[in-house]
Amino acid sequence: MKQLLVFLICLMLVVIAGCDDSDTTGPDFRDTAGNTTGSSGCGSSGSDNGHPEECLEVNYQGNGTLTIQHTNACHFCDADTSSAVITIGEGEIIIDERPFGGMADCRCLFDIEYTIVNVPPGLYEIRLAGSAQDPPLTIAINLDTQSSKEACVVRGEC
């Protein structure tokens, strides 16, 4: 009986020691959120309409704020550039511009700015989906060591 009691006490100690609520698997993204904070409007991107470069410029402030500037984004003239869907997870940020929609018979260039708050430092691949660029424009940045980075591609006519 004494051995059983010692065994049960030891078993309870093992169970209690193993019940740790802390999660050490990675950063917590529950408070991380992003939205569109600016747009140049159709045709006012300041670029020519020939074959300009489409660019992503990323800037990270030490307070966890990440700004992403998408220049020369080719969309329908009547696109709603405030309706992007931003998905944030461990190691990736996806900005989906497909919800912009638009039904006009024309396309034009936009400059669009996104702000994401409470971004923990780390290595991220930022991927832009939905512009005329194929394959999608991507940029990798290590927010532990880099505060800014730019990636550009020459694309065809808008």
N, C-alpha and C positions, 0 to 999 in steps of 0.2 A: 504494500500500500504506500509506503514511504517513497519507493522508487517511482510509482505512478504519479504521485504528487510532485516530485522533483521534475519528472518528465513534462507534466502539464505546465508547470511554472516556466520551464525552459522554452516550451513551445509558444506560450503566450509572449514571452520576451522577444522571440524571433519574429512573431507576427507583428507586434507593436513596433519593433525596430524597422521592419520593412514597410510600414505605412507612413510614407513621407509624401505629403501633398505637393511638394515643390516639383516643378517640371524643368529638367535641365536639358531637354532635347533641342532647344533653340529659342530664338527670340519670340516675344509675344506680339502678334500683329493685331490684336483686338482693338487697339486705339489708333491704328494707322488708317488714315483716310485720305482720299485725293479727289480733286475736282478741277474743272476748267476755270482758270482765273483770268483769261483774256483771249481775245481773238481780234485779228486785224480787219475782219470782214472781207467779203469777196473782192478780189482784185486789188486790195490795198496792202499787199504784203511788202511792197517796196521793191520787188524783184521784177525782172523782165519776164515775159511769157514765152521766151524761147525754150531753152533747155537748162534751166537753173538747177543747182544742187538742192536736193531735199535734205534737211539736216535735223539732227536731234542734239540739243545742247543741254547738258545736265549740270546743275549746280547744287551743292549740298552745304547747308549751314550746320554748324556744330550743334544747334538746338534740335536737330532731327527733321528740319524742313528741307524738302527736296523740290526744286523747281526744274521743270522740263519744258524746254522751248522747242516746238516743232515748226520749223520754217519751211515755206514753200510746200505746204500740204495741198495736194490736188484733190478737190472735191467738187460736187455739183454746186452751181452758183447759189442755189437756195438752201444749202446745207445748214443744219442747226448745229453749229460747232460747240454748243454747250452741253451736248448729250453724250459725251464719251463715257464709256464704262471702264473704270480703272480697277484692276484686280491685283492685289498685293499678297505675296506669299514669301516663304523662305527662299531666297535666292532669285526671285523674279518679280518683275512688275510688268504687267501687260496693260497697254492703253489701247482700247478697241474703239476706233473711230467709225466703225460700220454703222452704229445707230444714228449717225449724222443724217442719213437719208438724203432726200432731195429728189426732185423729179424734173428739174429744169433741163433744157436741151443744151446746156452749156456747162463747162467746167472752168474753175479759176483757182488761183493760189491763195491760201490763207496762211497766216502765222498764228499759231495757237500755243497758249501757255497753260501748263498744268502745275498745280501745287499739291504736294503730298506731305502730310504732317505726321510726326511721331514715327519716323523711319529709323529703325535701329541701324547702327553701323554694320557693315558686312559686304560681301561680294554679291552683286546683283546683275542680272541680265535684264535690260529694259527693252521690251519689244513693242513695236508699234504696228497694230493691225488695222487694216481698213482703208489706208490711203491708196493712191494709185500705184505705189511702189510694190513691186514683186521681185524678189522675195521681200518680206516685211523688213523694215529698217530696225536694226537692233544695235545696242551698245552695251558693253560690259564695263562695270565700274566697281572698284573696291572702295567703299565709303570709309573704310578704316584708314586708307592712305591717300585717297584722291578726293578733292573737294569739287572738281569740275572736269568735264570731258565732253568732247564733241565728235560726232560721226556724221559724215555726209556721203551721199551718193549722187551721181549724175543720173538723171532719169529722162525718159522720153517726154514728148509733149504732154502737156496737161490736157 
